[in-house]
Amino acid sequence: MSAIRTVIRGARRRRVSTVVIIAATAMAVTATVLAGLLLAASSAPFANAFARQNGAHLTAFFDADKTTRAQAAATASQGDRAIGPFPVATAVVKEDPQFPPTPPLKVVGRADPSGDPIDKVTLLAGRWARTTGEVVVARTSLRIPTGTTLQLANGSTLTVVGEARSLSQTAQGWVTPDEAVALGQTGWQMLYRYADAGTEAAMTAHRTALGAGVQTQSWLEVRNDAAHRTQLYVPLLSAFGLIGLALAALVIGNVTAGTVASATRRIGVMKALGLTPSQVVRACLVQALIPGMIGAVLGIVAGDLLAVPLTADVADLFGTVPMSVTPWVDVAAVAGAVLVICATAAPAAWRAARLRTVDALAVGRAPHSRRGRVAARFAARSRLPRPLSLGLAQPFTRPARLLVMLLTIGLGTAAATFAIGLATSLRHVQAADQKPETSADVLVLPDRESRADPRAAIAAAPGTGQFYGRGPADIVVDGLREPARGTVTSGDMRWAGYEMLDGRWYTAPGEAVVNTGFLTATGKHIGDTVTGAGHGPLTLVGEVFDGSANNHLYTDIAGVEDVEPILEWYVKLKPGTDRAAYLAALRGANVHAEATRAEGPDGTLIVLDSLTALLTALLVSVAALGVLNAVVLEWRDRVHDIGVHKSVGMTPKQTAAMVIASVAIPGLLGGAAGVPAGYLLHHWAVPAMAHGAGIRLPQSTIDVYAPVLLAVLALAGLVLAAGGALLPAGWAARTRTAVALRTE
């Protein structure tokens, strides 16, 4: 065992190799832990919180004009358990300059948040409504501080006494039953739980049993919507995780093989002293496992810490504690790291065990004399300075190491290419989503109290170019269980800059444009016609990019009956018009106008960008360390050659140039191979992320690589290789000639 300890202690002398194994393993484990935690965050918190709240599998709304309380209560037999009916009303909030415009709130009259066996609402702040004139708002739909008094359109007021969350999303606010009746009750709400609620088919059957015309919401829809945000990260982390695992396998295998090759004579000595083949295998594996396990522990810590801000979004959504440690994820990551290390180190360890003692004692460290002769001849015939030609030919003396270096540089370049493309795509997605707002110069806000139409004032104002109005409206569509989230418009808004995925923008009443979520939910296609209450047939003429996965429909207000939305007006000024003077003119006409401005970056995109930058930096660093380790192993094996070159007049600068030149060809070839790999990875991951979020992206957000950018990225492999070779080049330049000549 003392001999094994001697071999294992050799890792202390090989600091570069040890650091490389630690870094490579830490990177791979970090990506694995992040992916596992986010996968768990998309399911486990929802399941736990849903069970704790005893969430409603099905929420049904019965129209009060068509259904009595007794009739709604009779449907309780349709579920294994049911509660209700609760009175439902709509609270129309007047505009308050202290808060952004508030859409009408669907409020439910419930006397107690936790006394019912279904949908135990979690009170997050304040208290529950005890009397008329009080409301508890849902935090996910409205962020108004407790104590605020809301002025309603009917002249009454509601004081916010608390904030709460229903994981089943059964309401936007809760009041007492008497207050719901006083607000003008519109319907009854029933909540059901079923023993067989795990499949879409089962939930469809339960919906059908309630009868036609009943608006329902399934818990599966809520669960899928909640998982969309975390599913954005999975393709990203999968891509980086695969690159990290491949880099870890390459680097660890190269380190172990190089260590065995450089310690061949020492292994022979140990065998001569009685070390058995099995002990040699164990010693070589332990040499890789010790730093590998250190890297795994560091990766677990880093992954758990990095997951905190990501899972915090999920926790805020579900009302749970942010996940920071999930034991099964950490255990799986460590087990995977051990398997990768053993699998990559085993071939070199087995080769060392099979070495005959006599051969191990007799073998030198110089490469086989016949390897690289052709490359050396070509380099010698070139007109390059001799140090550069020697360096260019050197990698071909060890084809296996050359291949590993090519793959390492290629993976590092692929990671950089993928990251730059992803960051560019995210910026384009943000810009495309905000383009309708940023394409206008002036935003005219409505007067919610008088509901006056500012169109005449806008048209008469000097400097007005083009303008249109738009506002929200629920639009009933046959085939959808809930009304579509509609946007009705007035005026020609083709200049607004909406990104079209298919078809065209509508130009006349009776035409509509929808998003991907609408087409998915209805099974319709461009050219089809949809019908519904409150409007005539609407022909779908285009599919528009929409950052929301919800059903969204855009149409001209003239084609929709019984809809009176409050429109916001977007104005494009004529060239040369002074915006400040234009705003002053509108305000002088008692029109509330302001300059348009882009919203700040979406929080999810910021996290994605930061996560991409961090993982890319780690991957490129590991690739550079892999190059560093390969160059160190190679030139330590050739230290005697360095002494010979210096003895015949090679200067330290020429020596450094020779070492750096040895990575030039691998750098160029690796970069040329890595760019297409990163390009293909980007074109897979970005659409996969969009699919996970339930949206489809414009092609302009995917085709982000310009030819010049790809050419520059191809040279990044050379930069990466040169960066990894700088330290070994400095070591070679400082090596004294006498010391190098004495080294075997």
TANORDA-V296795 format. One record per pair of residues at least 24 apart in sequence whose C-alpha atoms are under 8 Angstrom apart, sorted by the first residue. I is the first residue (numbers start at 1). J is the second residue. If there is no record, write none. Layout:
i:I j:J
i:I j:J
//
This chain:
i:3 j:270
i:3 j:275
i:4 j:275
i:4 j:279
i:4 j:280
i:4 j:283
i:5 j:283
i:7 j:283
i:7 j:284
i:7 j:287
i:8 j:283
i:8 j:284
i:8 j:286
i:8 j:287
i:10 j:287
i:11 j:287
i:16 j:628
i:16 j:629
i:17 j:255
i:17 j:629
i:18 j:288
i:18 j:291
i:19 j:291
i:20 j:251
i:20 j:252
i:20 j:622
i:20 j:625
i:20 j:626
i:20 j:629
i:21 j:248
i:21 j:251
i:21 j:252
i:21 j:255
i:21 j:288
i:21 j:291
i:21 j:292
i:21 j:295
i:22 j:291
i:22 j:292
i:22 j:293
i:22 j:294
i:22 j:295
i:22 j:296
i:23 j:295
i:23 j:622
i:24 j:244
i:24 j:247
i:24 j:248
i:24 j:251
i:24 j:252
i:24 j:295
i:24 j:622
i:25 j:248
i:25 j:292
i:25 j:293
i:25 j:295
i:25 j:296
i:25 j:299
i:25 j:337
i:26 j:292
i:26 j:294
i:26 j:295
i:26 j:296
i:26 j:297
i:26 j:298
i:26 j:299
i:26 j:300
i:27 j:244
i:27 j:295
i:27 j:299
i:27 j:615
i:27 j:618
i:27 j:619
i:27 j:622
i:28 j:241
i:28 j:244
i:28 j:245
i:28 j:248
i:28 j:299
i:28 j:337
i:29 j:295
i:29 j:296
i:29 j:299
i:29 j:300
i:29 j:303
i:29 j:333
i:29 j:334
i:29 j:337
i:30 j:299
i:30 j:300
i:30 j:301
i:30 j:302
i:30 j:303
i:31 j:237
i:31 j:238
i:31 j:240
i:31 j:241
i:31 j:244
i:31 j:303
i:31 j:615
i:32 j:237
i:32 j:241
i:32 j:303
i:32 j:333
i:33 j:299
i:33 j:300
i:33 j:303
i:33 j:304
i:33 j:329
i:33 j:330
i:33 j:333
i:34 j:237
i:34 j:303
i:34 j:304
i:34 j:306
i:34 j:307
i:35 j:233
i:35 j:234
i:35 j:237
i:35 j:238
i:35 j:241
i:36 j:329
i:37 j:304
i:37 j:307
i:37 j:311
i:37 j:323
i:37 j:326
i:37 j:329
i:38 j:230
i:38 j:231
i:38 j:233
i:38 j:234
i:38 j:307
i:38 j:310
i:38 j:311
i:39 j:230
i:39 j:231
i:39 j:234
i:41 j:230
i:41 j:311
i:41 j:314
i:41 j:323
i:42 j:226
i:42 j:227
i:42 j:230
i:42 j:231
i:42 j:314
i:43 j:227
i:45 j:314
i:45 j:315
i:45 j:318
i:45 j:320
i:46 j:223
i:46 j:226
i:46 j:318
i:49 j:167
i:49 j:318
i:49 j:319
i:49 j:320
i:50 j:167
i:50 j:168
i:53 j:118
i:53 j:119
i:53 j:120
i:53 j:121
i:53 j:122
i:53 j:166
i:53 j:167
i:54 j:117
i:54 j:118
i:54 j:119
i:54 j:120
i:55 j:118
i:55 j:119
i:55 j:120
i:55 j:166
i:55 j:167
i:55 j:168
i:55 j:193
i:55 j:219
i:56 j:118
i:56 j:119
i:56 j:168
i:56 j:191
i:56 j:192
i:56 j:193
i:56 j:219
i:57 j:168
i:57 j:191
i:57 j:192
i:57 j:193
i:57 j:194
i:57 j:197
i:57 j:218
i:57 j:219
i:57 j:220
i:58 j:191
i:58 j:192
i:58 j:193
i:58 j:203
i:58 j:207
i:58 j:216
i:58 j:217
i:58 j:218
i:58 j:219
i:59 j:170
i:59 j:189
i:59 j:190
i:59 j:191
i:59 j:192
i:59 j:216
i:59 j:217
i:59 j:218
i:60 j:189
i:60 j:190
i:60 j:191
i:60 j:214
i:60 j:215
i:60 j:216
i:60 j:217
i:61 j:187
i:61 j:188
i:61 j:189
i:61 j:190
i:61 j:214
i:61 j:215
i:61 j:216
i:62 j:187
i:62 j:188
i:62 j:189
i:62 j:214
i:62 j:215
i:63 j:186
i:63 j:187
i:63 j:188
i:63 j:214
i:64 j:185
i:64 j:186
i:64 j:187
i:64 j:188
i:65 j:186
i:65 j:187
i:67 j:187
i:69 j:188
i:72 j:188
i:72 j:190
i:73 j:190
i:75 j:210
i:76 j:190
i:76 j:192
i:78 j:206
i:78 j:209
i:78 j:210
i:79 j:192
i:79 j:193
i:79 j:194
i:80 j:192
i:80 j:193
i:80 j:194
i:80 j:195
i:81 j:192
i:81 j:193
i:81 j:194
i:82 j:118
i:82 j:190
i:82 j:191
i:82 j:192
i:82 j:193
i:83 j:116
i:83 j:117
i:83 j:118
i:83 j:190
i:83 j:191
i:83 j:192
i:84 j:188
i:84 j:189
i:84 j:190
i:84 j:191
i:85 j:188
i:85 j:189
i:85 j:190
i:86 j:110
i:86 j:177
i:86 j:188
i:86 j:189
i:86 j:190
i:87 j:177
i:87 j:180
i:87 j:181
i:87 j:185
i:87 j:186
i:87 j:187
i:87 j:188
i:87 j:189
i:88 j:180
i:88 j:181
i:88 j:185
i:88 j:186
i:88 j:187
i:88 j:188
i:88 j:189
i:89 j:180
i:89 j:181
i:89 j:183
i:89 j:184
i:89 j:185
i:89 j:186
i:89 j:187
i:90 j:183
i:90 j:184
i:90 j:185
i:90 j:186
i:91 j:152
i:91 j:153
i:91 j:183
i:92 j:152
i:92 j:153
i:92 j:154
i:93 j:150
i:93 j:151
i:93 j:152
i:93 j:153
i:94 j:150
i:94 j:151
i:94 j:152
i:94 j:153
i:94 j:448
i:94 j:449
i:95 j:447
i:95 j:448
i:95 j:449
i:99 j:144
i:105 j:172
i:105 j:173
i:106 j:171
i:106 j:172
i:106 j:173
i:107 j:171
i:107 j:172
i:107 j:173
i:107 j:174
i:107 j:175
i:107 j:180
i:108 j:171
i:108 j:173
i:108 j:174
i:108 j:175
i:108 j:176
i:108 j:177
i:108 j:180
i:108 j:189
i:109 j:174
i:109 j:175
i:109 j:176
i:109 j:177
i:109 j:178
i:109 j:179
i:109 j:180
i:110 j:174
i:110 j:175
i:110 j:176
i:110 j:177
i:111 j:175
i:111 j:176
i:111 j:177
i:118 j:191
i:118 j:192
i:118 j:193
i:119 j:166
i:119 j:167
i:119 j:168
i:119 j:191
i:120 j:166
i:121 j:164
i:121 j:165
i:121 j:166
i:121 j:167
i:122 j:164
i:122 j:165
i:122 j:166
i:122 j:319
i:123 j:162
i:123 j:163
i:123 j:164
i:123 j:165
i:124 j:162
i:124 j:163
i:124 j:164
i:124 j:165
i:125 j:162
i:125 j:163
i:125 j:164
i:126 j:161
i:126 j:162
i:126 j:163
i:127 j:161
i:127 j:162
i:127 j:163
i:128 j:161
i:128 j:162
i:129 j:161
i:129 j:162
i:129 j:174
i:129 j:175
i:129 j:176
i:130 j:176
i:131 j:176
i:131 j:179
i:132 j:175
i:132 j:176
i:132 j:178
i:132 j:179
i:133 j:157
i:133 j:158
i:133 j:159
i:133 j:179
i:134 j:158
i:134 j:159
i:134 j:160
i:134 j:161
i:134 j:175
i:134 j:176
i:135 j:159
i:135 j:160
i:135 j:161
i:135 j:162
i:135 j:173
i:135 j:174
i:135 j:175
i:135 j:176
i:136 j:160
i:136 j:161
i:136 j:162
i:136 j:163
i:136 j:164
i:136 j:173
i:136 j:174
i:136 j:175
i:137 j:162
i:137 j:163
i:137 j:164
i:137 j:172
i:137 j:173
i:137 j:174
i:138 j:163
i:138 j:164
i:138 j:165
i:138 j:166
i:138 j:171
i:138 j:172
i:138 j:173
i:139 j:163
i:139 j:164
i:139 j:165
i:140 j:165
i:140 j:317
i:141 j:172
i:142 j:172
i:153 j:449
i:165 j:319
i:167 j:318
i:168 j:219
i:168 j:222
i:169 j:222
i:215 j:481
i:215 j:482
i:216 j:481
i:216 j:482
i:217 j:481
i:217 j:482
i:225 j:549
i:226 j:314
i:226 j:317
i:228 j:692
i:228 j:693
i:228 j:694
i:229 j:604
i:229 j:693
i:230 j:314
i:231 j:689
i:231 j:692
i:231 j:693
i:232 j:689
i:232 j:690
i:232 j:692
i:232 j:693
i:233 j:608
i:233 j:689
i:234 j:689
i:235 j:685
i:235 j:686
i:235 j:688
i:235 j:689
i:236 j:612
i:236 j:685
i:236 j:689
i:239 j:681
i:239 j:685
i:240 j:415
i:240 j:615
i:240 j:616
i:243 j:411
i:243 j:415
i:243 j:619
i:244 j:619
i:245 j:340
i:246 j:411
i:247 j:408
i:247 j:411
i:247 j:622
i:247 j:623
i:248 j:340
i:249 j:340
i:249 j:341
i:249 j:344
i:250 j:344
i:250 j:404
i:250 j:407
i:250 j:408
i:251 j:404
i:251 j:408
i:251 j:626
i:252 j:288
i:252 j:341
i:252 j:344
i:252 j:345
i:253 j:341
i:253 j:344
i:253 j:345
i:253 j:348
i:254 j:401
i:254 j:404
i:254 j:630
i:255 j:629
i:255 j:630
i:256 j:284
i:256 j:288
i:256 j:345
i:256 j:348
i:256 j:349
i:257 j:345
i:257 j:348
i:257 j:349
i:258 j:630
i:258 j:633
i:259 j:633
i:260 j:284
i:260 j:348
i:260 j:349
i:260 j:352
i:261 j:365
i:262 j:365
i:262 j:633
i:262 j:637
i:264 j:352
i:264 j:360
i:264 j:361
i:264 j:363
i:265 j:360
i:265 j:361
i:265 j:362
i:265 j:363
i:265 j:364
i:266 j:361
i:267 j:352
i:267 j:360
i:268 j:355
i:268 j:356
i:268 j:357
i:268 j:358
i:268 j:359
i:268 j:360
i:268 j:361
i:269 j:357
i:269 j:361
i:271 j:357
i:272 j:357
i:276 j:353
i:277 j:353
i:277 j:354
i:278 j:353
i:280 j:349
i:280 j:352
i:280 j:353
i:281 j:346
i:281 j:349
i:281 j:350
i:281 j:352
i:281 j:353
i:282 j:349
i:284 j:345
i:284 j:349
i:285 j:342
i:285 j:345
i:285 j:346
i:285 j:349
i:288 j:341
i:288 j:345
i:289 j:338
i:289 j:341
i:289 j:342
i:292 j:337
i:292 j:338
i:292 j:341
i:293 j:334
i:293 j:337
i:293 j:338
i:296 j:333
i:296 j:334
i:296 j:337
i:297 j:334
i:300 j:330
i:300 j:333
i:310 j:607
i:364 j:744
i:365 j:637
i:365 j:638
i:365 j:744
i:366 j:637
i:366 j:638
i:367 j:397
i:367 j:398
i:368 j:397
i:371 j:396
i:371 j:397
i:371 j:398
i:372 j:396
i:372 j:397
i:372 j:398
i:373 j:397
i:387 j:650
i:387 j:654
i:387 j:655
i:387 j:657
i:387 j:658
i:388 j:657
i:388 j:658
i:388 j:661
i:388 j:662
i:389 j:658
i:389 j:661
i:390 j:658
i:390 j:662
i:391 j:657
i:391 j:658
i:391 j:659
i:391 j:660
i:391 j:661
i:391 j:662
i:391 j:663
i:392 j:658
i:392 j:661
i:392 j:662
i:392 j:663
i:392 j:664
i:392 j:665
i:393 j:662
i:394 j:662
i:395 j:662
i:395 j:663
i:401 j:630
i:402 j:666
i:405 j:626
i:405 j:627
i:405 j:630
i:405 j:666
i:405 j:670
i:406 j:666
i:406 j:667
i:406 j:669
i:406 j:670
i:407 j:670
i:408 j:623
i:408 j:626
i:408 j:627
i:408 j:670
i:409 j:623
i:409 j:624
i:409 j:627
i:409 j:666
i:409 j:667
i:409 j:670
i:409 j:671
i:409 j:674
i:409 j:717
i:409 j:720
i:409 j:721
i:410 j:669
i:410 j:670
i:410 j:671
i:410 j:672
i:410 j:673
i:410 j:674
i:410 j:675
i:410 j:717
i:411 j:623
i:411 j:670
i:411 j:674
i:412 j:619
i:412 j:620
i:412 j:623
i:412 j:624
i:412 j:674
i:412 j:717
i:412 j:720
i:413 j:620
i:413 j:670
i:413 j:671
i:413 j:674
i:413 j:675
i:413 j:678
i:413 j:713
i:413 j:714
i:413 j:716
i:413 j:717
i:414 j:671
i:414 j:674
i:414 j:675
i:414 j:676
i:414 j:677
i:414 j:678
i:414 j:679
i:415 j:616
i:415 j:619
i:415 j:620
i:415 j:678
i:416 j:616
i:416 j:620
i:416 j:678
i:416 j:713
i:417 j:674
i:417 j:675
i:417 j:678
i:417 j:679
i:417 j:713
i:418 j:678
i:418 j:679
i:418 j:681
i:418 j:682
i:419 j:612
i:419 j:613
i:419 j:616
i:421 j:679
i:421 j:682
i:421 j:704
i:421 j:705
i:422 j:612
i:422 j:682
i:422 j:686
i:423 j:609
i:423 j:612
i:424 j:701
i:424 j:704
i:425 j:686
i:425 j:701
i:425 j:702
i:425 j:704
i:426 j:605
i:426 j:609
i:426 j:701
i:428 j:700
i:428 j:701
i:429 j:697
i:429 j:701
i:430 j:601
i:430 j:602
i:432 j:498
i:432 j:499
i:433 j:545
i:433 j:546
i:433 j:547
i:434 j:598
i:434 j:599
i:435 j:496
i:435 j:497
i:435 j:498
i:436 j:496
i:436 j:497
i:436 j:498
i:437 j:496
i:437 j:570
i:437 j:596
i:437 j:597
i:437 j:598
i:438 j:596
i:438 j:597
i:438 j:598
i:439 j:496
i:439 j:497
i:439 j:572
i:440 j:496
i:440 j:570
i:440 j:571
i:440 j:572
i:440 j:573
i:440 j:596
i:441 j:570
i:441 j:571
i:441 j:572
i:441 j:573
i:441 j:579
i:441 j:595
i:441 j:596
i:442 j:570
i:442 j:571
i:442 j:572
i:442 j:573
i:442 j:579
i:442 j:583
i:442 j:593
i:442 j:594
i:442 j:595
i:442 j:596
i:443 j:568
i:443 j:569
i:443 j:570
i:443 j:571
i:443 j:593
i:443 j:594
i:443 j:595
i:443 j:596
i:444 j:568
i:444 j:569
i:444 j:570
i:444 j:571
i:444 j:591
i:444 j:592
i:444 j:593
i:444 j:594
i:445 j:567
i:445 j:568
i:445 j:569
i:445 j:591
i:445 j:592
i:445 j:593
i:445 j:594
i:446 j:566
i:446 j:567
i:446 j:568
i:446 j:592
i:447 j:592
i:448 j:566
i:451 j:566
i:454 j:591
i:457 j:586
i:457 j:589
i:457 j:591
i:458 j:586
i:461 j:582
i:461 j:585
i:461 j:586
i:462 j:582
i:463 j:573
i:463 j:574
i:463 j:577
i:463 j:582
i:464 j:571
i:464 j:572
i:464 j:573
i:464 j:574
i:465 j:571
i:465 j:572
i:465 j:573
i:465 j:574
i:466 j:571
i:466 j:572
i:466 j:573
i:467 j:491
i:467 j:492
i:467 j:493
i:467 j:569
i:467 j:570
i:467 j:571
i:467 j:572
i:468 j:492
i:468 j:493
i:468 j:569
i:468 j:570
i:468 j:571
i:469 j:567
i:469 j:568
i:469 j:569
i:469 j:570
i:470 j:566
i:470 j:567
i:470 j:568
i:470 j:569
i:471 j:565
i:471 j:566
i:471 j:567
i:471 j:568
i:472 j:565
i:472 j:566
i:472 j:567
i:473 j:563
i:473 j:564
i:473 j:565
i:475 j:532
i:475 j:534
i:475 j:553
i:476 j:532
i:476 j:533
i:476 j:534
i:477 j:530
i:477 j:531
i:477 j:532
i:477 j:533
i:478 j:530
i:478 j:531
i:478 j:532
i:479 j:522
i:480 j:521
i:480 j:522
i:484 j:518
i:484 j:551
i:484 j:552
i:484 j:553
i:485 j:550
i:485 j:551
i:485 j:552
i:485 j:553
i:486 j:552
i:486 j:553
i:486 j:554
i:486 j:555
i:487 j:552
i:487 j:553
i:487 j:554
i:487 j:555
i:488 j:554
i:488 j:555
i:488 j:556
i:488 j:557
i:488 j:565
i:489 j:554
i:489 j:555
i:489 j:556
i:489 j:557
i:489 j:567
i:490 j:556
i:490 j:557
i:490 j:558
i:498 j:544
i:498 j:545
i:499 j:544
i:499 j:545
i:499 j:698
i:500 j:542
i:500 j:543
i:500 j:544
i:500 j:545
i:500 j:698
i:501 j:542
i:501 j:543
i:501 j:544
i:501 j:545
i:501 j:696
i:501 j:697
i:501 j:698
i:501 j:699
i:502 j:526
i:502 j:542
i:502 j:543
i:502 j:544
i:503 j:541
i:503 j:542
i:503 j:543
i:504 j:541
i:504 j:542
i:504 j:543
i:505 j:541
i:505 j:542
i:506 j:541
i:506 j:542
i:506 j:555
i:506 j:556
i:508 j:556
i:509 j:555
i:509 j:556
i:509 j:557
i:509 j:558
i:509 j:559
i:510 j:536
i:510 j:537
i:510 j:538
i:510 j:539
i:510 j:555
i:510 j:556
i:510 j:559
i:511 j:538
i:511 j:539
i:511 j:540
i:511 j:541
i:511 j:555
i:511 j:556
i:511 j:559
i:512 j:538
i:512 j:539
i:512 j:540
i:512 j:541
i:512 j:542
i:512 j:553
i:512 j:554
i:512 j:555
i:512 j:556
i:513 j:540
i:513 j:541
i:513 j:542
i:513 j:543
i:513 j:544
i:513 j:553
i:513 j:554
i:513 j:555
i:514 j:540
i:514 j:542
i:514 j:543
i:514 j:544
i:514 j:551
i:514 j:552
i:514 j:553
i:514 j:554
i:515 j:543
i:515 j:544
i:515 j:545
i:515 j:546
i:515 j:551
i:515 j:552
i:515 j:553
i:516 j:543
i:516 j:544
i:516 j:545
i:516 j:546
i:516 j:549
i:516 j:551
i:516 j:694
i:516 j:695
i:516 j:696
i:517 j:548
i:517 j:549
i:517 j:550
i:517 j:551
i:517 j:552
i:517 j:694
i:517 j:695
i:518 j:550
i:518 j:551
i:518 j:552
i:518 j:553
i:519 j:551
i:521 j:551
i:534 j:560
i:534 j:561
i:534 j:562
i:534 j:563
i:535 j:559
i:535 j:560
i:535 j:561
i:536 j:560
i:545 j:695
i:545 j:696
i:545 j:697
i:545 j:698
i:546 j:695
i:547 j:695
i:548 j:694
i:548 j:695
i:549 j:693
i:549 j:694
i:549 j:695
i:620 j:720
i:623 j:720
i:624 j:720
i:624 j:721
i:624 j:723
i:624 j:724
i:625 j:724
i:626 j:724
i:627 j:721
i:627 j:724
i:627 j:725
i:628 j:724
i:628 j:725
i:628 j:727
i:628 j:728
i:631 j:659
i:631 j:724
i:631 j:725
i:631 j:728
i:632 j:728
i:635 j:659
i:635 j:728
i:635 j:732
i:639 j:732
i:639 j:740
i:639 j:741
i:639 j:743
i:639 j:744
i:640 j:740
i:640 j:741
i:640 j:742
i:640 j:743
i:640 j:744
i:641 j:740
i:641 j:741
i:642 j:732
i:642 j:737
i:642 j:740
i:642 j:741
i:643 j:736
i:643 j:737
i:643 j:738
i:643 j:739
i:643 j:740
i:643 j:741
i:644 j:737
i:644 j:741
i:646 j:737
i:647 j:737
i:651 j:733
i:652 j:732
i:652 j:733
i:652 j:734
i:653 j:733
i:655 j:729
i:655 j:732
i:655 j:733
i:656 j:729
i:656 j:730
i:656 j:732
i:656 j:733
i:657 j:729
i:659 j:725
i:659 j:728
i:659 j:729
i:659 j:732
i:660 j:722
i:660 j:725
i:660 j:726
i:660 j:729
i:663 j:718
i:663 j:721
i:663 j:722
i:663 j:725
i:664 j:718
i:664 j:721
i:664 j:722
i:666 j:718
i:666 j:721
i:667 j:715
i:667 j:717
i:667 j:718
i:667 j:719
i:667 j:720
i:667 j:721
i:667 j:722
i:668 j:714
i:668 j:715
i:668 j:717
i:668 j:718
i:669 j:717
i:670 j:717
i:671 j:713
i:671 j:714
i:671 j:715
i:671 j:716
i:671 j:717
i:671 j:718
i:672 j:714
i:672 j:715
i:672 j:717
i:674 j:714
i:674 j:717
i:675 j:710
i:675 j:713
i:675 j:714
//
